Amino acid sequence: MSKVILITGGSSGIGKSIGEFLTQKGYTVYGTSRNPNRYTDSTFNLVALDVNNVQSIQDAVSTVISKEGQLDVLINNAGVGITGAVEEIPQEQIQHNFNTNFFGPINVIKAVLPQMRKQQSGLVINITSIAGYMGLPYRGIYSASKGALEILTEALRMETKDFGVKFTNLAPGDFATNIAAGRYHAPVLKSSAYKKYPDVLNNIDEEVDESGSPIAVAKKVYQIINTKHPKIHYKVGAFMQKFSIVLKFVLPDKLYEKLLINHYKL
């Protein structure tokens, strides 16, 4: 039987690319969107799900299981970006980012685990970010939310290993998607003490615009699904973005910090 796959945030960007690729490979794919009726041209099933609404999550998971009788793979992809000096980001925006990038995935995981335990099999792929491996200037909240999901996955692997359920992280670098359109930007204020923020923001947007296709992420997901014993951490992206993680672990902290300062011209 074809594996049944649920992808949160499947209506655009990386999630849409993953869904289309896995559908072509013969999997039964369900993506999610807060407003699935807006995407009538989707090549795979879309169900209504808001990661900030627990009842919405439970309803979506129940819908998939009732239709298919199984749920084999969860890809926790839904997320939002956020930029700005930590001091100047409104508290409600910080909380919204963690609700979407961290607490939302937790609640989706809680919703699928009973079925996966019942099956004695399942795979959860948490889409994190290379930014989650380091505290990036003016992206500190985003780095923290994705880093938290990376660490949580390590714990979940050990907690669920006796049930036949597998967990792994996939950390993408920058890819050419519409993520900037949904990202919260702290306002650029003339009165701000953080005069370098606008230049860093431009640097971030340019790196996204110049990056590759998200199909690379989809292909890596396909590889993970077909790996008998997935690793804890996977990365996909430009060489230097992936290599930056290696440098993080081999260089002295202050030297690594200096590299980031130079990169962002701080």
N, C-alpha and C positions, 0 to 999 in steps of 0.2 A: 504494500500500500504506500501511496505517496505520503511523505511527511507533511504535517500541517504546521505552518509557520505563522506566527503573529508578530507583526512589526509595528511598534508604536511610532507615530509621526511618519506615516507612509504616503502622505499626499504630495510631498515635494522633496527636493534636495536629495540627501544621502538615502533616506528611507525609501523614496520613490525608486531610486536607482537600484537599491537592493531588491525591492519587490519585483520590479520588472525582470531583473536578471534571474532571480530564483524561479519566477513563473516560467521563463523560457527553458529552465532546466527541468521542468516537470513537477515542481512542488506545488502544493495547495497553499496559496498565500493569502493571508488577510492582513491588510494594512489598517491603520487607524487614522482618524482625523476628527477634530471637533465638529466639523461640518462636512461629512462625506458627500452630501448631495451636490456640493459645488464642483465635484471632480467626476463628471459623468464620463470622461474619456479614460479613466483608469483601466489599465490592463489586468488588474487583479482586484479582488474583493476589498471594499473599504467598509469598516464599521465605525460607528460613533464612539469616541473615547476621548475624555479630557483627563490627562494625568493628574490634574489638580482636584479631581472629583472622585472620591473612592467608590461611590455608587456607580458612576459611569464606567469605571474600570471593571468592577464586578459584573456589570451587565454585558459589557463587550466580551469578556472572557467566557461568560456563560453562553453567549450567543454562538461563539466559535465552537465550543465543546458540544453544545446541543446539536449543531449542524453536522459536525465531523466525527464526534465520538472520541476524539483524541486531540492532544495538543503537544507537539513534539519539540518545537523550538520557539523560544521567545527572544526577539531582538529588541532590547530596550534602546530605542533610537531617539525618541522625542526629547527635545532639549531646546534651550534658548541661550543666546549670547548676551553678554553685558559688558560694558566698558565704562571706565571712569575712575577717578581717584576714590579710594574707599571712603575717605572723609566726606566726599560730596555726593555719594550715591544714596538716595532716599532709602530708609530702612525697609519700606514696603517693597521696593524693587529688589533688594537683597533677599528678602524672604521669598518673593515670587521666584527668583532664580533658583534658590535651593529647593523650593516646592516642586519646580518643574524638572530640574536636573538631578535631584537626589531623592527627595521624599516620594515623588511620583513613581520613579522606577522601583522603589521599595514596595509600594502598594501594588504595582503590577506583578512583581515577583510573588508577593503574598497571595495574590489571586490565582496564579497559575500553579503554585507548588502542590496544592492538594491533588490536582489531576495528574501531575507528573509523578508524585509519590504513588498514586494509585496504579499508574502504568509501570512503575519501577524504571522509568526512563524519562529523559528530557534534557534539553540543553538551553541555557540562558546565556546570551551574548550581550553584555553591557557595552554600548557604544560610549566611550569616554572621550578623551582628547589628549594629544601630546601635551597640550597646555596644562593638563592635570598633573604632570610630573614636575612642574616648577612654578614658582610664584612669579607670574609675568606682570610687569608694571602696567597699571591701568586696566589690567584684566584679572586682578587678584581674586575677585568674587567668582568669576568663571573658573579660574584655575582651582580654587578651593572646592567648588561644587563637583567638578569632574574628578579631582583627586580623591574626594570622599567616596565616590562611587567605585573608584579603583580599589581602595582599601576594603570597602565593604565586600566586594567580590571575593577577595582572598578569604574572608571569614566564612562566607556562604559556601565556598567550595568544600570546606572542612565540615560544616554543619550538615550538609546534604549528601555527602559521599556515600552513606549507607543506603540511600534511596535510589541509587542509579541516576541521580540528577547531576549534571555537569555545569559548571559556571566558568566563564572566561571573560576577559576584557578585550575590546578592540579599540585602540586609541588612534583615531585619524589625525593627520596634520591638517593643513589648509587645503580645501578643495573648492572648486568653482561652483558654489551653490548660492541660493538666495538667503543665506543665514543673516547677512547684514541687514536685510529688510525687516527682520523680526527682532533684531538685537536692540536692547535698551542702551542708549547712549546717554551718559550723564551730560547735561547741557554744558556747552563751552561758554564760560562766563568771563567777561572782561575783568571782572573783579576777583577772579579766582587766583589763589596763590600757586596753582599748578599750571604754570605757563607752558609747559612742554606737552601737556595732554593733547592739544589739537594735532601736533605733528605726529605723535605716536598713533593717534586714531587714524590719520591718513596712511601711515605705514601699515597698520593692520588691514585696512581695506584694500590697499594695493597688493598685499601678499595674497589675499583671498582672490582678487580679480585675476592675478597672474598664475594661479595654481591649476592643477590638473583636473581631470574629470572624476566625479565620484564613482564611476564604474570600477575604479581600483578598489574601493571599499567593498563593493558588491562581490567582486571576485575573491577578496580575502574572506568574506563571510562564507561564501560557498566552500572555500578550502577548509575553514574551521568546521563547518557542518559535516564534512566528509573526513574529519580527523578523529580517529578512535579515542585518543586521549588528548584533548586540547590542552595547550599550555595555559598558564595563568594570565599572561599578558601578551598581546599582539600589538604591533604598530604598523601603520600604513601611511605613506606620505613621501614627500621629497627626502632625498638622502640626508641633507643637512638637518632637517627637522628631526628625523629619527636619530641621527648621530648626536644631536644636542642632549638626548637622554643619556647616552653613553658618557658624554663629557660631564654631565651632572653627577654621575657616580664615581668618576675617576679623578676629577679635578678638585683641588681644595675649594671650599665653599666661596671664599672671597674672590678667588680667581674666576670662578664660574659667574659670580655676580658681576664682576667687571666685564666679562664678555657680553652679558645681557645689557649692561649700561651702555657699552659701546655700540651694540647693535641698534638700540633704540635712541641713540644719541642723547642720552640723559645727562 
